[in-house]
Amino acid sequence: MVTTSGFAGFGSQFSRESASVGGITLFYLKGVRGEPLLYLHGLGGWGAWERHIFSLAINYCPFVPQLPGWRDGRVPERVQSVKDYAELMVEFLDALSISSCVVVGHSIGGWIAQYLAADHPSRVSQLVLVDSMGVSVPDRPAADLINIDRETFYGAAFTKMESIRVAGDFGDTPESMQNNEEFESQWKGREVLTSLAGANPSDPDLTGRLGDIKAPTLIIWGRDDELVPMRHGEVLANAIPNSSLAIIESDERQTAGHSPMRYRVETFNLVVRNFLIGGQEAPPEGMVTMVKG
């Protein structure tokens, strides 16, 4: 059973809604028109529409659920693993009568998206994984999220990012990551994730099943991600049959880290749009390296 309620925002183009799914209330952002697209957030969760989601809404109708427990730290009892979040998302799609959709997942959201695509291939028409967690790479493991301190975490997640562009009702403005709640949100998200997955965000069993993913897949990585190293993107690209890997490059001013959609907004949006709708527009020279595809 699902019940929804919402209010229009941002010039009546988007809404915030809620749905009761399996006894759990899921809050989500919803677009207006187009084919459905499920966006699974990263460590920081969500709070407002961001520029990369606005861009996706040009051609698709995004559904952006807040993973339960992500804001308040109270994970539902039925969620004991990342895989359980994936099954909850399947129920969410069922409740909204969405049989198949594009799935975009960042960080922990990418881990969930891998499960969706591997376990429920008919539900995922196209897949975009952005600096995704979950891959087991013993020779280049992801950061130890239990023992990492705040300063090291900040440097790994936001290396050399002087500011991000924060979307609002009247446009977007630059804001220092050192003063932004995004850092605190990601730090709290780290605590939720480690309660489910332990210190190292890797999943050997799922990694061995990446060949089961049938959806055309775009993998995007920040060149100098220190939370989940770029080697993980290469492993994904080599294991997923119909996939391509796009690396967002660093420059002398900023390092492309764990959230490339905030580092090179326009470049990121262009790469995703080219993949989803078959666009041919070339990104700015030197900003993207296509390793495969």
N, C-alpha and C positions, 0 to 999 in steps of 0.2 A: 504494500500500500504506500502511496506517495501523496503527500500534500505539498503544495507550493504556495509561496507568498512572496511578493517582491514589490519594489518601488522603482520607478524610473529614475535614471540619473544621467549626468553628462548629456544634457540636451535631449533626454528621452531616447537615447540611442542604445543604452545598456541598462541592465537591472541587476539588483542583488536579490537572490531568491534562496529558498530553503526547501529541502525535501526530506521526508521521513523514509529512510531506507533500512529495513530490517531492524527497526527499533532505534536507529541512530539518526539524529538530525544532521544532515549535511547542508552547509551553507555554500553557495556558489554564485559566481558572477556569470551572467548570460548575455550573449550578443543578441542581435535582432533578426538577422536573415542569413540565408545561405546554408550550405551543407554543414553538418555538425562537426566540430573539432573539440576534442577533449584535451585540455591543457593541464598537466600535472606539475605543480609547483616544486621548487627546490627547498633547501633547508630553511629559508626565511618565511615560507608560507606566502600568503597574499594579504593585501589590505586595500589596494586600489588598482584600477586599470593602469597598466604600464604601456610604454610606447610599442613594445614588441607585440603585445596582445591587441592593441589598437590596430596594428598593421595586419595581424592575422584576421581581424574582423572585417577587413575590406572584402575578402573573398569567401569567408567562412563565418559560421555562427559559433563562436567559442563558448564552451562550458568550462568554467574554471572552479572546481570544487576546492574547498579548504579541507585538507586531510583532518579528520577528527582527532583531537588531542594535540594538534600542532600549536595552537595558541595558548591553551591553558595547561598543557602538560598531562592532561587526564586522557590517556589512550583507552578506548573502549576495551572491555575484557575480551571481546571476540577477536581483537587484533593482537596477535602474538608474534607476528612476523611481517616482513615486507610483502610476502606473498598474500597474506590476509588483506592488506590494503588493496592489492590488485583485484582480489575477489570481490571486495566491497565496491570497487569501481565498476565491475561487471554488473552488479546489482543496481548501481546508480544508473548505468546506461539502460538497463532493463526498465527501471522505474520511469525513465523519460522516453521509453519506446524508441531508443536509438539502437538499431541493429548493427550498424557499422559506421565507423567514423575515422577521420584522421586523428592520430594521437601524437602529441608533443609532450615530452617529458624532460625536465631539467633536474640534474643532480639526483636526489632521492626519487623525484618524479620519474626520471629516466629508468631507474631500477624497477619501479612499479610498471612502467610502460613495457619493459622487456618481458616481464611476466605476462602482461596482457597479450602481447604479440605472439609469445611462444605457446601459451596455454589456450588462447582463444583466437586463433589466426583469422577466423571469419569476421571478428569484430573490428579489426584494424585494417583500414584500406591503405594508409600510408603512415610511416613512422618517422618521427624526428627525435633523436636523442642528443641532448646538449650536456656535455661534461657529465655524463651519466655515471652514477655509482653502481655498484653491484658486480662488476667484473673482477674475477680473481686473476691477479697478475703477480705471482710470487716474487719475480725478479724486480718488480717495481711497484710495491704495494701502495695503496692509498694511505693518507695520513692516519695516525693513531688518534681517533677522535675522543677517546677516553682520557688519555694522558696529555693531550695537547693543552697548552696554556692559552690564555686569551690573546696575548700579544702575538704568539706564533700563529694562532688561528686567524687573527686579523691579517697578518702578512701573507698567509697562504690563500685566503679567500679574496682579499682586496688589494693585492700587491700593486703599489704605485698608482692606484686609482685615486686621483686627486679629488674627483667629484663624480656623481652620477646625475642623470637627468630624471627628476621626479615629476611624474605626471600629476596634473591637478585639473580642477574644473576650468581654469583659465589659462591652460597651456602648461608647459613643464619648465622647471627651474633647476639650476645646478645646486647640489647639496653635497657637502663633504661627507665621505663615508665615516670619518671619525666622529661626526656629530649626528649621524643618521641612525634611526631605529632599526635599519636593515641589519646592522651588525648584531644588535641585541637579539633580533628575531632569528638570525642564523645561529647564534650561540645557543639559544633556547632550543632551536630545531635539532642541533647537534645532540642535546641531551635526550630528546625524544628518540632519535635514531639509535643512539647507543644503547638505550633501554631495550630495543628490539634486536639489534644486530651485533652488539658488542663493540669492541674497539675499532676493528677494521671493517669498513663497509664493502665486503666482498661476499660473493655467493658462488662457490665452486660448482654446485649442482646446476644452477641456472646457467653458468658460463658454459658448461658442457652441452647445453641444449640450445645455444644461440643459432645453430643451424636449422632449428625448427621454425624460425621466424621467416614467414613468407612475404610479408609486406615490403614493398619498396621502401628503403630506409636511408635517411640522411643522418649522418653523425657529424656533429659540430663540436669543436674543441678549442678552448683558449690555449694558445701555444705554451704558456708558462703557468698553467694550472698546477698549484702545489698541493691542493687537497686531493685531487684525483688526477694524477699525471697523464700527459698526452698519450703515453704508451697504452693506456686503457682504451683510448679511442682507436688506436691501431689494431688492438686485439679484437674489438667489436667489428671493425671493418673487415678484418680477415675471416671472421667467423660467420657473419651474417651474409647469406648468399647474394642478395640483390641490394647492395649497399654502396654508399659513397661517403668519403670522409673529407670534410672541409675544415681546415685549421685557420682560426682567426689569429693573425700575426700581432706581435708586439711591435712597438717602435721605441724611439729614444725617450719619449715622454711618459708613456704608459705601458704597463705589462698586461697582456691578455690573460686573465686568470680564470677563475671558476665560473664567472657569469659574463660570458662574451656578449650577451644581448644588451648589457649595460655599457660595455667597453666600446663597442663599435655598433651602435644601434642601427644606423642605416645599412651598414654592410651586412650585419646579421639578418636584418629583415629582407634584404635583397637575395641573399643566399637561400633563405627558407622559401621565399616566394618563387624563385626560379625552380626549386625542386617541386613544390606543391602544384604549381599551375603550368609548368613547362616553360617558364620564361628564359630568355637568352641574354638578358642584360648582364654585362660583365661588371664585377665589383671593382672598386678602385685598385689601381695597380699596387701590388705589394701588400694588400690587406688580407688576402685569402690565398691559401695554398690548397689545391685539390690534390690529395694524395691518392685517392681512388675514386673513379667515377667522373 
